Amino acid sequence: MARYLREHLTFDAARIVVEGVDGKDLYMKGICIQGGVKNANERVYPVNEIERAVKTLNEQINGGYSVLGEVDHPDDLKINLDRCSHMITEMWMDGPNGYGKLKILPTPMGNLVRTMLESGVKLGVSSRGSGNVNEANGQVSDFEIVTVDVVAQPSAPGAYPTAVYEGLMNMKYGHRVLEMAKDAGEDNKVQRYLKGEISRLIKDLKI
């Protein structure tokens, strides 16, 4: 039976490049899944498995299918539209690793990601998919990438990423900031105020 697989990469490990800050479109580009090495979850993704999964995902994108991603991971493979922050515009192989380019969307969660990136927060990425795992050696087979999510930078090696959405919702004024993100639209005054509010909250998130 295929397992639900999630693999986190920090900003530095993913070699994230942010393109188009303060422009109309904003992108995150970097490694989405590493091949041929044992990761923190004691799993190894053979390069040929990643190549096949990347090819399949690209065929979906080129066929007109929108591959959406979320802020942090849900507990299953379902894509939740109310949590989407970006879409994958392309994936490719470079050496043993699968790279991807994520376009930040003007959704509530996308506005949250944009504001954090423009404020200098180093966000990581995490692949979400399914596959079979050999319990003896950790080798993954029949791997399929469903999407790549945006996650917060772990505060220490081996730490689980901070759930940005839940973190904000549990903080004073957090709900207000998220509601403002929904209404920001093209209102420059609201966007400036929102940016200041989230910058203030970032310090408390400790990411």
C-alpha positions in Angstrom: 0.0 0.0 0.0 1.4 3.4 -1.0 2.3 5.7 1.9 1.8 9.5 2.3 5.3 11.0 1.9 6.4 14.5 3.0 10.0 15.7 2.7 11.0 19.1 4.1 13.8 21.3 2.7 15.0 24.5 4.4 15.6 27.7 2.4 19.3 27.0 2.3 19.0 23.3 1.6 16.6 23.9 -1.3 18.8 26.7 -2.6 15.8 28.9 -2.9 15.9 31.9 -5.3 13.2 34.5 -5.0 12.4 36.3 -8.3 10.4 39.4 -8.9 10.2 40.9 -5.4 8.1 44.1 -5.5 7.1 43.2 -9.1 3.8 42.1 -10.4 4.6 38.3 -10.2 6.7 36.7 -7.5 8.3 33.3 -7.8 10.3 30.9 -5.6 12.7 28.6 -7.4 14.8 25.8 -6.0 15.2 22.1 -5.2 11.9 20.4 -4.3 13.1 16.8 -3.8 16.6 15.4 -3.4 17.6 12.1 -5.1 20.1 9.4 -4.2 20.8 10.4 -0.6 19.2 9.3 2.7 17.2 12.2 4.1 16.2 13.2 7.6 13.2 10.8 7.4 15.6 7.9 6.6 14.2 7.6 3.1 16.1 7.4 -0.2 14.6 8.5 -3.4 16.4 6.9 -6.4 17.1 9.4 -9.1 15.1 7.4 -11.7 12.0 7.6 -9.4 12.4 11.4 -9.2 12.9 11.7 -12.9 9.7 9.8 -13.6 7.7 11.7 -11.1 9.0 15.1 -12.4 8.2 14.1 -15.9 4.6 13.1 -15.0 4.0 16.4 -13.2 5.4 18.4 -16.1 3.0 16.5 -18.4 0.1 17.6 -16.2 1.3 21.2 -16.2 1.9 21.3 -20.0 -1.5 19.7 -20.5 -3.2 22.7 -18.8 -3.6 21.2 -15.3 -3.0 23.7 -12.5 -0.8 22.1 -9.8 -1.5 24.1 -6.7 0.4 24.1 -3.4 -0.4 25.2 0.2 1.2 26.9 3.2 2.4 24.0 5.3 1.1 20.5 4.9 -2.4 19.1 5.5 -2.7 15.5 6.8 -3.5 14.0 3.4 -2.9 14.5 -0.3 -6.0 16.6 -0.8 -5.5 20.2 -2.1 -7.4 22.7 0.0 -8.3 25.7 -2.1 -8.7 28.0 1.0 -5.0 27.3 2.0 -3.4 27.6 -1.5 -0.6 30.1 -1.8 1.1 29.2 -5.1 1.1 27.1 -8.2 3.9 25.1 -9.8 4.7 26.5 -13.2 7.4 24.0 -14.1 9.7 21.2 -12.7 13.0 19.9 -14.1 15.9 17.7 -13.2 19.4 19.1 -12.4 21.8 16.3 -11.5 20.1 14.0 -9.0 17.6 16.6 -7.8 14.1 17.7 -8.9 13.8 21.5 -9.1 10.6 23.5 -9.3 9.4 27.0 -9.9 6.5 28.2 -7.8 4.4 31.3 -8.7 2.9 33.0 -5.6 -0.8 33.7 -6.1 -2.8 36.7 -4.9 -4.8 34.6 -2.4 -4.9 35.1 1.4 -2.2 32.6 1.9 -0.3 33.8 -1.1 -0.4 37.4 0.2 1.0 36.0 3.5 3.9 34.3 1.7 4.6 37.4 -0.4 4.7 39.7 2.6 7.1 37.3 4.4 9.4 37.0 1.5 9.4 40.7 0.9 10.2 41.2 4.6 13.2 38.9 4.3 11.8 35.7 5.8 13.6 32.6 4.5 10.8 30.1 3.7 11.5 26.5 2.7 9.6 24.0 0.6 8.3 20.5 1.1 7.3 17.9 -1.4 4.0 16.0 -0.9 3.3 12.7 -2.6 2.9 9.0 -2.3 5.0 5.9 -2.8 6.2 2.6 -1.3 9.0 2.5 1.2 11.3 -0.5 1.7 11.5 -0.8 5.4 14.9 -2.5 5.3 16.8 0.2 3.4 14.4 3.1 3.1 14.3 3.0 -0.7 11.2 4.6 -2.2 9.5 3.1 -5.2 6.4 4.0 -7.3 6.9 7.6 -6.2 4.4 10.2 -7.3 4.7 14.0 -6.6 1.3 15.5 -5.9 2.5 19.0 -5.1 5.2 21.1 -3.4 4.2 23.2 -0.3 5.7 26.3 1.2 6.9 25.8 4.8 8.7 27.9 7.4 12.4 27.6 8.1 13.0 25.1 11.0 14.6 26.9 14.0 17.0 24.1 14.5 18.3 21.0 12.6 15.7 18.2 12.7 13.0 20.6 14.0 9.5 20.3 12.4 8.6 23.4 10.4 6.4 25.9 12.1 2.9 25.8 10.8 2.6 29.5 9.7 -1.1 29.6 9.4 -1.8 27.9 12.8 0.9 30.0 14.4 -0.7 33.2 13.2 -4.2 32.1 14.2 -3.0 31.4 17.7 -1.5 34.8 18.2 -3.0 38.1 19.2 -4.1 40.0 16.1 -3.3 36.9 13.9 -6.8 36.4 12.7 -7.1 40.2 12.0 -4.0 40.0 9.8 -5.3 37.1 7.8 -8.6 38.9 7.2 -6.7 41.9 6.0 -4.8 39.7 3.6 -8.1 38.6 2.1 -9.2 42.3 1.6 -5.8 43.8 0.5 -6.3 43.4 -3.2 -4.8 46.3 -5.1 -5.2 48.8 -2.2 -1.6 50.0 -1.7 -2.5 51.6 1.7 -3.9 48.4 3.0 -1.0 46.4 1.7 1.6 48.7 3.4 -0.3 48.4 6.7 -0.5 44.7 6.3 3.2 44.4 5.6 4.0 46.3 8.8 1.6 44.1 10.9 3.0 40.9 9.6 6.6 42.1 10.0 5.7 42.7 13.7 4.3 39.2 14.0 7.2 37.6 12.3 9.4 38.3 15.3 7.0 36.5 17.6 6.8 33.5 15.2 10.5 32.9 15.8 11.2 31.6 12.3 
